[in-house]
Amino acid sequence: MHGPTFLSIGNCDGLESFSLSISNLKELHISHCKNLKSVPNKMHDLTSLNGFYISNCPGIKCISDSGLPPNLTWLGIYGCVGIESILGSGLFPNLTDLEIVDCPGIESIPDRGFPPNLRSLIIDCKNLKKPMQEWGLSNLTSLLSLKVYWICPDPDVLPTSLTSLVVGTVENMKSITRGLLQNLNSLQDLTIEACPKLQSLPKEGLPPLLERLWIINCPLLKQRCLEEKGDYWPLIARIPYIVVQDYKSHTSSETKQKLCLCFKTG
């Protein structure tokens, strides 16, 4: 017996530290352990581990690649309010999927940039101050999917390999500029979410291969993209699948109500 390949540890308030020595463990989830101070001891020795997900562990201050296994391909960090940095000398060389969400203590990305072989990246940290032109995104030549929140992407910084892009929760963004999208000739999915002041798209049009356009909680832009009525309709009508959608949140216990206008063209 070599032990399980999947392990989930959750709601252990008394847990401050622990060790793992499961040789064939492939995926590890840790959640809601409010007194946990660090990732498991000897975790670097878990050479079969491919995926590590940690959420809602406020005692964790730092994630370092020196403490994680070298073959890790997927890393998800959610709601860890105490994390202030992600450090590493090798920067997770095998990592293909990185998700950092709701970690308000993170103000900067690693000085050496993101792992070079990423295919999917989600950054949702509202206090991140480092401008996107310093992220080194253009070096991520394998990146296919990017989701970025709270920060407006700078023109000409996105890798041309992208097929999916989400930009959300940018309260002061008023326009999507031509420079942001002009080199994204492989882009197939574009989502623009929760940008209340956004009201304009590039007059030159959207990327030529775009197949799906989602406009969510962007009230000013929504009016301009209405089927047959909005002045942007001629600009976007060629896209096969278009969704213009609003959310209305009620109480926390109620399901989010969706108000959706969905157009299929062609």
C-alpha positions as CSV (number, residue, x, y, z in Angstrom):
1,M,0.0,0.0,0.0
2,H,1.3,3.4,-1.1
3,G,-1.5,5.5,0.3
4,P,-4.1,7.7,-1.5
5,T,-3.5,9.7,-4.6
6,F,-5.9,12.4,-3.5
7,L,-6.0,14.0,0.0
8,S,-8.3,16.8,1.3
9,I,-7.7,18.4,4.7
10,G,-10.3,20.9,5.9
11,N,-11.8,22.7,9.0
12,C,-8.9,21.7,11.3
13,D,-8.6,24.8,13.6
14,G,-6.1,23.1,15.9
15,L,-3.7,22.3,13.1
16,E,-0.6,24.5,13.1
17,S,1.9,22.2,11.2
18,F,2.1,18.7,9.9
19,S,4.2,16.4,7.7
20,L,3.3,14.3,4.7
21,S,5.1,11.3,3.4
22,I,2.6,9.8,0.9
23,S,4.8,8.8,-2.0
24,N,2.2,8.5,-4.7
25,L,0.0,11.5,-3.7
26,K,-1.0,13.4,-6.8
27,E,-3.4,16.1,-5.5
28,L,-3.6,17.9,-2.2
29,H,-6.3,20.2,-1.0
30,I,-6.1,22.2,2.3
31,S,-8.9,24.5,3.3
32,H,-10.2,26.4,6.3
33,C,-7.4,25.6,8.7
34,K,-7.2,29.0,10.4
35,N,-4.1,28.3,12.6
36,L,-2.0,26.6,10.0
37,K,1.4,28.4,9.8
38,S,3.0,26.9,6.7
39,V,2.6,24.3,4.0
40,P,3.2,20.7,5.1
41,N,6.8,19.7,6.2
42,K,8.6,17.5,3.7
43,M,6.2,18.5,1.0
44,H,9.1,19.0,-1.4
45,D,9.7,15.2,-1.3
46,L,6.2,14.5,-2.7
47,T,7.6,14.0,-6.2
48,S,4.3,12.6,-7.6
49,L,2.3,15.6,-6.5
50,N,0.9,17.5,-9.5
51,G,-1.8,19.7,-7.9
52,F,-1.9,21.8,-4.7
53,Y,-4.9,23.8,-3.7
54,I,-4.9,25.9,-0.5
55,S,-7.8,28.1,0.6
56,N,-8.9,30.2,3.6
57,C,-5.8,29.6,5.7
58,P,-5.1,33.1,7.1
59,G,-2.0,32.0,9.1
60,I,0.0,31.2,6.0
61,K,2.4,34.2,5.3
62,C,4.4,33.0,2.3
63,I,4.4,30.3,-0.4
64,S,7.9,29.4,-1.6
65,D,8.8,27.0,-4.4
66,S,11.6,25.7,-2.1
67,G,8.9,24.0,0.0
68,L,6.9,22.6,-2.9
69,P,7.6,19.6,-5.0
70,P,9.5,20.2,-8.3
71,N,6.9,18.4,-10.5
72,L,4.0,20.6,-9.5
73,T,1.9,21.6,-12.5
74,W,-1.1,23.2,-10.8
75,L,-1.2,25.6,-7.9
76,G,-4.3,27.3,-6.5
77,I,-4.2,29.9,-3.7
78,Y,-7.6,31.2,-2.6
79,G,-8.7,33.5,0.2
80,C,-5.4,33.3,2.2
81,V,-5.5,36.8,3.6
82,G,-2.2,36.5,5.4
83,I,-0.1,35.7,2.4
84,E,2.2,38.6,1.5
85,S,4.5,37.0,-1.1
86,I,5.2,34.1,-3.4
87,L,8.9,33.5,-3.5
88,G,11.1,31.2,-5.5
89,S,14.5,30.7,-7.1
90,G,13.3,28.3,-9.7
91,L,9.8,29.7,-9.9
92,F,8.0,26.4,-10.3
93,P,9.5,25.4,-13.7
94,N,6.9,22.8,-14.4
95,L,3.9,24.8,-13.4
96,T,1.2,25.2,-16.2
97,D,-1.7,26.5,-14.1
98,L,-1.5,29.2,-11.5
99,E,-4.5,30.7,-9.6
100,I,-4.1,33.4,-7.0
101,V,-7.5,34.7,-5.9
102,D,-8.7,36.9,-3.0
103,C,-5.3,37.3,-1.4
104,P,-5.3,41.0,-0.4
105,G,-1.9,40.9,1.3
106,I,-0.1,40.3,-2.0
107,E,1.0,43.7,-3.5
108,S,3.6,42.5,-6.0
109,I,4.4,39.5,-8.1
110,P,7.8,37.7,-7.8
111,D,10.7,39.8,-9.0
112,R,11.6,37.1,-11.5
113,G,8.1,37.1,-13.0
114,F,5.7,34.2,-13.4
115,P,6.7,30.6,-14.1
116,P,7.8,30.4,-17.7
117,N,5.6,27.5,-18.9
118,L,2.2,28.7,-17.7
119,R,-0.8,27.9,-19.9
120,S,-3.4,29.3,-17.6
121,L,-3.1,32.3,-15.1
122,I,-5.7,33.8,-12.8
123,I,-4.8,36.9,-10.8
124,D,-7.5,38.4,-8.5
125,C,-5.7,40.4,-5.8
126,K,-7.2,43.8,-5.2
127,N,-4.2,45.4,-3.6
128,L,-1.7,44.3,-6.3
129,K,0.2,47.5,-7.2
130,K,2.9,46.3,-9.6
131,P,1.9,47.5,-13.1
132,M,1.3,44.9,-15.7
133,Q,4.1,46.0,-18.0
134,E,6.4,44.8,-15.2
135,W,4.8,41.3,-15.0
136,G,6.8,39.9,-18.0
137,L,3.6,38.5,-19.6
138,S,5.1,38.7,-23.0
139,N,7.6,36.1,-22.0
140,L,4.8,33.6,-21.4
141,T,4.8,32.2,-24.9
142,S,2.6,29.2,-23.9
143,L,-0.1,31.1,-22.1
144,L,-3.5,30.4,-23.5
145,S,-5.9,31.7,-20.8
146,L,-5.5,34.8,-18.7
147,K,-8.0,36.1,-16.1
148,V,-7.0,39.4,-14.4
149,Y,-9.1,41.5,-11.9
150,W,-8.7,44.9,-10.2
151,I,-6.1,46.1,-12.6
152,C,-6.4,47.5,-16.1
153,P,-4.2,45.7,-18.6
154,D,-1.6,47.9,-20.3
155,P,-1.5,48.0,-24.1
156,D,0.9,45.7,-25.9
157,V,1.8,43.6,-22.8
158,L,-0.4,40.5,-23.4
159,P,1.2,37.4,-25.0
160,T,0.0,36.8,-28.5
161,S,-0.6,33.2,-27.7
162,L,-3.8,34.0,-25.7
163,T,-7.0,32.3,-26.8
164,S,-9.1,33.3,-23.7
165,L,-9.0,36.6,-21.8
166,V,-11.1,37.9,-18.8
167,V,-10.8,41.4,-17.5
168,G,-12.9,42.2,-14.5
169,T,-13.6,44.5,-11.6
170,V,-11.7,47.5,-13.0
171,E,-13.9,50.3,-11.6
172,N,-12.2,53.3,-13.5
173,M,-11.7,51.7,-16.9
174,K,-13.6,53.6,-19.5
175,S,-12.5,52.0,-22.7
176,I,-10.9,48.9,-24.2
177,T,-8.1,50.3,-26.3
178,R,-7.0,49.0,-29.7
179,G,-3.5,48.5,-28.2
180,L,-4.9,46.0,-25.7
181,L,-6.3,43.6,-28.3
182,Q,-4.5,44.4,-31.5
183,N,-2.0,41.6,-31.4
184,L,-4.3,38.9,-30.0
185,N,-5.1,37.3,-33.3
186,S,-5.7,33.9,-31.7
187,L,-8.2,35.1,-29.2
188,Q,-11.5,33.1,-29.2
189,D,-13.1,34.1,-25.9
190,L,-13.3,37.6,-24.4
191,T,-15.0,38.4,-21.1
192,I,-15.4,41.9,-19.7
193,E,-16.9,41.9,-16.2
194,A,-17.9,44.4,-13.5
195,C,-16.4,47.5,-15.1
196,P,-19.2,50.1,-14.3
197,K,-17.6,53.0,-16.2
198,L,-16.6,51.0,-19.3
199,Q,-18.4,52.4,-22.3
200,S,-16.3,51.9,-25.4
201,L,-14.7,49.2,-27.5
202,P,-11.9,49.8,-30.1
203,K,-13.5,51.3,-33.2
204,E,-11.2,49.1,-35.3
205,G,-13.1,46.0,-34.1
206,L,-12.3,42.9,-32.0
207,P,-9.9,40.1,-32.8
208,P,-10.7,38.3,-36.0
209,L,-11.1,34.8,-34.6
210,L,-13.3,35.8,-31.6
211,E,-16.1,33.3,-31.2
212,R,-17.6,34.2,-27.7
213,L,-18.1,37.6,-26.2
214,W,-19.3,38.0,-22.6
215,I,-20.2,41.4,-21.2
216,I,-21.1,41.1,-17.5
217,N,-22.2,43.9,-15.2
218,C,-21.0,46.7,-17.5
219,P,-24.2,48.8,-17.7
220,L,-22.9,51.5,-20.0
221,L,-21.3,49.1,-22.5
222,K,-24.3,46.8,-22.3
223,Q,-26.6,49.5,-23.8
224,R,-24.3,50.0,-26.7
225,C,-24.1,46.2,-27.5
226,L,-27.8,45.5,-27.6
227,E,-28.9,43.4,-30.6
228,E,-30.0,45.7,-33.5
229,K,-30.4,48.7,-31.1
230,G,-26.9,49.4,-29.8
231,D,-24.5,51.4,-31.8
232,Y,-21.8,48.7,-31.3
233,W,-24.0,46.0,-32.7
234,P,-22.6,46.3,-36.2
235,L,-19.1,46.0,-34.7
236,I,-19.8,42.7,-32.9
237,A,-22.7,41.1,-34.9
238,R,-20.3,38.7,-36.7
239,I,-19.3,37.0,-33.4
240,P,-21.2,33.6,-33.2
241,Y,-22.0,33.8,-29.4
242,I,-22.7,37.0,-27.5
243,V,-23.9,37.2,-23.9
244,V,-24.8,40.5,-22.2
245,Q,-25.6,39.8,-18.6
246,D,-26.2,41.4,-15.2
247,Y,-26.1,40.0,-11.7
248,K,-28.3,41.2,-8.9
249,S,-27.2,40.1,-5.5
250,H,-29.8,39.7,-2.8
251,T,-29.0,38.2,0.6
252,S,-26.0,35.9,1.0
253,S,-28.2,32.9,1.4
254,E,-30.1,33.5,-1.8
255,T,-29.0,32.4,-5.3
256,K,-27.6,35.2,-7.4
257,Q,-30.3,36.3,-9.9
258,K,-29.1,36.5,-13.5
259,L,-30.5,38.9,-16.0
260,C,-29.3,37.8,-19.3
261,L,-29.5,38.8,-22.9
262,C,-28.0,36.1,-25.1
263,F,-27.6,36.5,-28.8
264,K,-26.5,33.8,-31.3
265,T,-25.6,35.3,-34.6
266,G,-25.0,33.8,-38.0
